């Protein structure tokens, strides 16, 4: 293994670990938030909050997706990143402010279309978050393009901690759903302030980096991003549109929020992978980029046993986090956790295609996935309700993942190794069976999941999944090893 590959792999892995750990704070803080809100707001109030949050976060991620991967790519390629950054900030501001105003004006009709007229005021308040969130995300993407992964990790960690404090403070003071919304707005504002302290791309200066070039790079990625963001939200939207109650939406939303880990991994890993692959290709390290791309897809598939043990312990997890009134979310979680892994594989594989200058190919993944999911949801929900929606999302996610992997194989002739997939399935079966057989009351489920996670890693080691190269990369992350002679 050459030194450039080891160095690039180490930097990407180190950054992924740091960003993943930072974003993983969403798990304890998110679970604490979920447990607090479900008890404070009840199923109906929590369902209204989730519906409002789904609408606004879909809008926000759609806007930021317009340039997110394009920024990662353009900043990674640029000799002077500042003009690119300034153009990005101007674009985010020019789009996010009018969209926020439009949402505030159209909140009433949108709430009626969702079957919940009471959402009008919540959506109008939530519109304030859109510009703050979009500008904060722009700074995150610039940091990733520059390879400043540690600073990016600090931003993620700070956001989740601030959000948790604000939720407990504002909702605890009796502000109910409005307090939960103000908490998210406050978290976005604090993140933007911290981002400006970490990195200060010129905001008001004129930029010689043309918007057209950024949009040319971004257009296919925007289409992909819109499709993926729709895919993330369309199940709850159609479920609500088909007449589901606020309580049913609350159950479904709680299950979706408990299936967060694979999404956190893809959010941490995919942008860093794209930036690293772009740099390797720019340096002429095509073979090394292909090897890293193959291992990235393989690593995502190796997450399957962790999803399996979550599915096996779903009832205990739901009871502990959301409370007895959300018991019905357990069956939904068993399906949605596997949908989350499929979505993570889509994110990683499409990132590989983008780095390989096949951005338009990604539309061939996002388009069919969202259209098939929408059609299947419209057929399944009237007959099977929320469980039908969860099952459709799982099948659609893995269909999209298969399409993405096939396109990568066509262009770069690489695919996840067969034996890695086989080992992942074997370990997944064992993890699910162990989680179902081992019954734990209350908070002991946390210990159970920790033990099973260690068992998954031990199972992979026993099956010789990890080779010398990967052990070398892992060993290189140890601080006192980084400065040792090569």
Secondary structure, DSSP 4 states (H G I P E B T S, - for coil): --HHHHHHHHHHHHHHHHHHHHHHHHHHHHHHHHHHHHHHHHHHHHHHHHHHHHHHHHHHHHHHHTTHHHHHHHHHH-S--HHHHHHHHHHHHHHHHHHHHHHHHHHHHHHHHTT-TTHHHHHHHHTTHHHHHHHHHHHHHHHHHHT-HHHHHHHHHHHHHHHHHHHHHHIIIIIHHHHHHHHHHHHHHHHHHHHHHH----SSS---S-HHHHHHHHHHHHHHHHHHHHHHHHHHHHHHHTT--HHHHHHHHHHHHHS-HHHHHHHHHHHHHHHHHHHHHHTT-HHHHHHHHHHHHHHHHTTHHHHHHHHHTHHHHHHHHT-GGGTTHHHHHHHHHHHHHHHHHHHHHHHHHHHTT-GGGGHHHHHHHHHHHHHHHHHHHHHHHHHHHHHHHHHHHHHHHHHHHHHHHHHH-----HHHHHHHHHHHHHHHHHHHHS---TTHHHHHHHHHHHHHHHHHHHTT-S-HHHHHHHHHTSHHHHTS--
